């Protein structure tokens, strides 16, 4: 996330689509992958939102549907990295 924030232009926007672990269908996928000994990690949208926020991007959970959440993070204008 640090590298994404670094290369994002001032005033730029980062959009992340993440399976929403709060949804029952995604929980089933996570359980199946765990049973298959896969090392997948599903994070709650609020946790994903906090990752860019830790890099001084203004982030929010913008939208959710049946399976996914979209996290939108904006880099303030005039910032240089």
Backbone as JSON Lines, residues from 0, in Angstrom:
{"i":0,"aa":"X","n":[0.82,-1.18,0.0],"ca":[0.0,0.0,0.0],"c":[0.87,1.25,0.0]}
{"i":1,"aa":"X","n":[1.99,1.15,0.67],"ca":[2.91,2.3,0.7],"c":[3.35,2.68,-0.7]}
{"i":2,"aa":"X","n":[3.67,1.67,-1.52],"ca":[4.14,1.94,-2.88],"c":[3.01,2.49,-3.74]}
{"i":3,"aa":"X","n":[1.8,1.99,-3.58],"ca":[0.65,2.54,-4.32],"c":[0.45,4.01,-3.98]}
{"i":4,"aa":"X","n":[0.51,4.33,-2.69],"ca":[0.35,5.73,-2.28],"c":[1.47,6.59,-2.83]}
{"i":5,"aa":"X","n":[2.68,6.05,-2.87],"ca":[3.83,6.83,-3.35],"c":[3.69,7.19,-4.82]}
{"i":6,"aa":"X","n":[3.25,6.24,-5.65],"ca":[3.2,6.49,-7.08],"c":[1.89,7.15,-7.53]}
{"i":7,"aa":"X","n":[0.92,7.22,-6.65],"ca":[-0.34,7.88,-6.99],"c":[-0.11,9.38,-7.1]}
{"i":8,"aa":"X","n":[-0.53,9.95,-8.21],"ca":[-0.35,11.39,-8.43],"c":[-1.18,12.2,-7.43]}
{"i":9,"aa":"X","n":[-0.71,13.4,-7.07],"ca":[-1.53,14.27,-6.23],"c":[-2.89,14.48,-6.9]}
{"i":10,"aa":"X","n":[-3.94,14.35,-6.12],"ca":[-5.29,14.45,-6.65],"c":[-5.78,13.15,-7.28]}
{"i":11,"aa":"X","n":[-4.92,12.11,-7.27],"ca":[-5.27,10.82,-7.87],"c":[-6.2,10.0,-7.0]}
{"i":12,"aa":"X","n":[-6.77,8.98,-7.61],"ca":[-7.74,8.11,-6.92],"c":[-7.34,6.66,-7.1]}
{"i":13,"aa":"X","n":[-7.38,5.92,-6.01],"ca":[-7.13,4.49,-5.99],"c":[-8.46,3.8,-5.69]}
{"i":14,"aa":"X","n":[-8.83,2.8,-6.5],"ca":[-10.07,2.05,-6.27],"c":[-9.69,0.58,-6.05]}
{"i":15,"aa":"X","n":[-10.17,0.03,-4.95],"ca":[-9.88,-1.35,-4.59],"c":[-11.19,-2.11,-4.51]}
{"i":16,"aa":"X","n":[-11.27,-3.25,-5.2],"ca":[-12.42,-4.13,-5.08],"c":[-11.99,-5.32,-4.22]}
{"i":17,"aa":"X","n":[-12.75,-5.59,-3.18],"ca":[-12.41,-6.66,-2.25],"c":[-13.66,-7.48,-1.97]}
{"i":18,"aa":"X","n":[-13.55,-8.82,-1.97],"ca":[-14.71,-9.61,-1.56],"c":[-15.13,-9.21,-0.14]}
{"i":19,"aa":"X","n":[-16.41,-9.01,0.06],"ca":[-16.93,-8.54,1.36],"c":[-17.16,-9.73,2.28]}
{"i":20,"aa":"X","n":[-16.26,-9.93,3.22],"ca":[-16.32,-11.07,4.12],"c":[-17.59,-11.08,4.98]}
{"i":21,"aa":"X","n":[-18.3,-9.96,5.04],"ca":[-19.55,-9.91,5.78],"c":[-20.68,-10.62,5.04]}
{"i":22,"aa":"X","n":[-20.51,-10.9,3.76],"ca":[-21.55,-11.54,2.95],"c":[-21.47,-13.07,3.09]}
{"i":23,"aa":"X","n":[-22.63,-13.73,3.25],"ca":[-22.62,-15.19,3.44],"c":[-21.92,-15.96,2.33]}
{"i":24,"aa":"X","n":[-22.12,-15.58,1.07],"ca":[-21.48,-16.3,-0.03],"c":[-19.95,-16.2,0.05]}
{"i":25,"aa":"X","n":[-19.45,-15.06,0.45],"ca":[-18.0,-14.88,0.57],"c":[-17.47,-15.68,1.76]}
{"i":26,"aa":"X","n":[-18.25,-15.75,2.83],"ca":[-17.85,-16.57,3.97],"c":[-17.72,-18.04,3.56]}
{"i":27,"aa":"X","n":[-18.63,-18.51,2.71],"ca":[-18.55,-19.89,2.23],"c":[-17.29,-20.11,1.39]}
{"i":28,"aa":"X","n":[-16.97,-19.16,0.54],"ca":[-15.74,-19.26,-0.27],"c":[-14.52,-19.28,0.65]}
{"i":29,"aa":"X","n":[-14.51,-18.42,1.65],"ca":[-13.38,-18.37,2.58],"c":[-13.24,-19.69,3.32]}
{"i":30,"aa":"X","n":[-14.36,-20.27,3.74],"ca":[-14.33,-21.56,4.43],"c":[-13.82,-22.66,3.5]}
{"i":31,"aa":"X","n":[-14.3,-22.67,2.25],"ca":[-13.84,-23.67,1.28],"c":[-12.34,-23.54,1.03]}
{"i":32,"aa":"X","n":[-11.87,-22.33,0.9],"ca":[-10.43,-22.14,0.66],"c":[-9.61,-22.53,1.87]}
{"i":33,"aa":"X","n":[-10.12,-22.27,3.05],"ca":[-9.41,-22.67,4.27],"c":[-9.38,-24.2,4.36]}
{"i":34,"aa":"X","n":[-10.5,-24.85,4.03],"ca":[-10.58,-26.31,4.05],"c":[-9.61,-26.92,3.04]}
{"i":35,"aa":"X","n":[-9.43,-26.25,1.91],"ca":[-8.5,-26.72,0.88],"c":[-7.05,-26.32,1.18]}
{"i":36,"aa":"X","n":[-6.83,-25.8,2.37],"ca":[-5.5,-25.38,2.84],"c":[-4.87,-24.28,1.98]}
{"i":37,"aa":"X","n":[-5.73,-23.48,1.38],"ca":[-5.22,-22.32,0.65],"c":[-4.9,-21.23,1.67]}
{"i":38,"aa":"X","n":[-4.02,-20.36,1.33],"ca":[-3.6,-19.32,2.26],"c":[-4.29,-17.98,1.98]}
{"i":39,"aa":"X","n":[-5.48,-18.03,1.46],"ca":[-6.22,-16.81,1.14],"c":[-6.57,-16.05,2.42]}
{"i":40,"aa":"X","n":[-6.61,-14.74,2.29],"ca":[-7.02,-13.88,3.39],"c":[-8.11,-12.95,2.88]}
{"i":41,"aa":"X","n":[-9.22,-12.95,3.55],"ca":[-10.32,-12.05,3.22],"c":[-10.42,-11.03,4.35]}
{"i":42,"aa":"X","n":[-10.31,-9.78,4.01],"ca":[-10.37,-8.72,5.01],"c":[-11.71,-8.01,4.94]}
{"i":43,"aa":"X","n":[-12.19,-7.57,6.08],"ca":[-13.41,-6.77,6.12],"c":[-13.15,-5.45,5.4]}
{"i":44,"aa":"X","n":[-14.16,-4.92,4.72],"ca":[-13.98,-3.65,3.99],"c":[-13.43,-2.52,4.86]}
{"i":45,"aa":"X","n":[-13.81,-2.51,6.13],"ca":[-13.34,-1.45,7.02],"c":[-11.83,-1.56,7.26]}
{"i":46,"aa":"X","n":[-11.32,-2.77,7.29],"ca":[-9.87,-2.95,7.45],"c":[-9.15,-2.52,6.18]}
{"i":47,"aa":"X","n":[-9.7,-2.91,5.02],"ca":[-9.1,-2.5,3.74],"c":[-9.12,-0.98,3.64]}
{"i":48,"aa":"X","n":[-10.19,-0.35,4.09],"ca":[-10.3,1.12,4.07],"c":[-9.18,1.75,4.9]}
{"i":49,"aa":"X","n":[-8.82,1.13,6.0],"ca":[-7.81,1.71,6.88],"c":[-6.39,1.58,6.34]}
{"i":50,"aa":"X","n":[-6.15,0.66,5.43],"ca":[-4.8,0.51,4.87],"c":[-4.35,1.75,4.1]}
{"i":51,"aa":"X","n":[-5.13,2.28,3.15],"ca":[-4.68,3.52,2.49],"c":[-4.74,4.72,3.43]}
{"i":52,"aa":"X","n":[-5.66,4.7,4.38],"ca":[-5.74,5.82,5.33],"c":[-4.45,5.93,6.13]}
{"i":53,"aa":"X","n":[-3.8,4.81,6.39],"ca":[-2.52,4.83,7.1],"c":[-1.42,5.48,6.27]}
{"i":54,"aa":"X","n":[-1.63,5.58,4.96],"ca":[-0.66,6.22,4.06],"c":[-1.09,7.65,3.71]}
{"i":55,"aa":"X","n":[-1.92,8.24,4.53],"ca":[-2.39,9.62,4.37],"c":[-3.26,9.82,3.13]}
{"i":56,"aa":"X","n":[-3.94,8.77,2.71],"ca":[-4.94,8.89,1.66],"c":[-6.31,8.96,2.35]}
{"i":57,"aa":"X","n":[-7.22,9.7,1.75],"ca":[-8.57,9.81,2.3],"c":[-9.39,8.67,1.72]}
{"i":58,"aa":"X","n":[-9.71,7.67,2.55],"ca":[-10.35,6.45,2.07],"c":[-11.74,6.27,2.67]}
{"i":59,"aa":"X","n":[-12.6,5.62,1.88],"ca":[-13.94,5.29,2.35],"c":[-14.43,4.04,1.62]}
{"i":60,"aa":"X","n":[-15.36,3.33,2.25],"ca":[-16.04,2.24,1.59],"c":[-17.13,2.9,0.76]}
{"i":61,"aa":"X","n":[-16.97,2.88,-0.55],"ca":[-17.85,3.66,-1.42],"c":[-19.12,2.92,-1.79]}
{"i":62,"aa":"X","n":[-19.03,1.61,-1.96],"ca":[-20.2,0.87,-2.44],"c":[-20.03,-0.6,-2.09]}
{"i":63,"aa":"X","n":[-21.16,-1.27,-1.92],"ca":[-21.16,-2.72,-1.69],"c":[-22.24,-3.34,-2.56]}
{"i":64,"aa":"X","n":[-21.99,-4.58,-2.97],"ca":[-23.03,-5.33,-3.67],"c":[-23.15,-6.69,-2.98]}
{"i":65,"aa":"X","n":[-23.66,-7.67,-3.68],"ca":[-23.88,-8.99,-3.07],"c":[-22.58,-9.68,-2.65]}
{"i":66,"aa":"X","n":[-21.47,-9.37,-3.31],"ca":[-20.23,-10.09,-3.04],"c":[-19.04,-9.19,-2.69]}
{"i":67,"aa":"X","n":[-19.02,-7.98,-3.2],"ca":[-17.82,-7.15,-3.1],"c":[-18.09,-5.82,-2.43]}
{"i":68,"aa":"X","n":[-17.0,-5.22,-2.01],"ca":[-17.01,-3.84,-1.52],"c":[-15.95,-3.09,-2.32]}
{"i":69,"aa":"X","n":[-16.24,-1.84,-2.63],"ca":[-15.28,-0.99,-3.32],"c":[-14.8,0.07,-2.35]}
{"i":70,"aa":"X","n":[-13.5,0.14,-2.2],"ca":[-12.88,1.13,-1.34],"c":[-12.22,2.16,-2.25]}
{"i":71,"aa":"X","n":[-12.54,3.41,-2.02],"ca":[-12.0,4.51,-2.83],"c":[-11.1,5.34,-1.94]}
{"i":72,"aa":"X","n":[-9.88,5.57,-2.4],"ca":[-8.91,6.37,-1.64],"c":[-8.39,7.48,-2.54]}
{"i":73,"aa":"X","n":[-8.45,8.69,-2.05],"ca":[-7.99,9.86,-2.8],"c":[-6.75,10.43,-2.14]}
{"i":74,"aa":"X","n":[-5.8,10.83,-3.01],"ca":[-4.6,11.5,-2.52],"c":[-4.86,13.0,-2.64]}
{"i":75,"aa":"X","n":[-4.67,13.74,-1.56],"ca":[-4.91,15.18,-1.62],"c":[-4.08,15.86,-2.7]}
{"i":76,"aa":"X","n":[-4.64,16.87,-3.31],"ca":[-3.91,17.65,-4.31],"c":[-2.78,18.43,-3.65]}
{"i":77,"aa":"X","n":[-1.75,18.63,-4.42],"ca":[-0.64,19.45,-3.92],"c":[0.35,18.7,-3.07]}
{"i":78,"aa":"X","n":[0.09,17.44,-2.77],"ca":[1.03,16.63,-2.01],"c":[2.05,16.05,-2.96]}
{"i":79,"aa":"X","n":[3.28,16.05,-2.58],"ca":[4.31,15.37,-3.38],"c":[4.92,14.29,-2.53]}
{"i":80,"aa":"X","n":[5.21,13.19,-3.16],"ca":[5.84,12.06,-2.45],"c":[7.02,11.6,-3.24]}
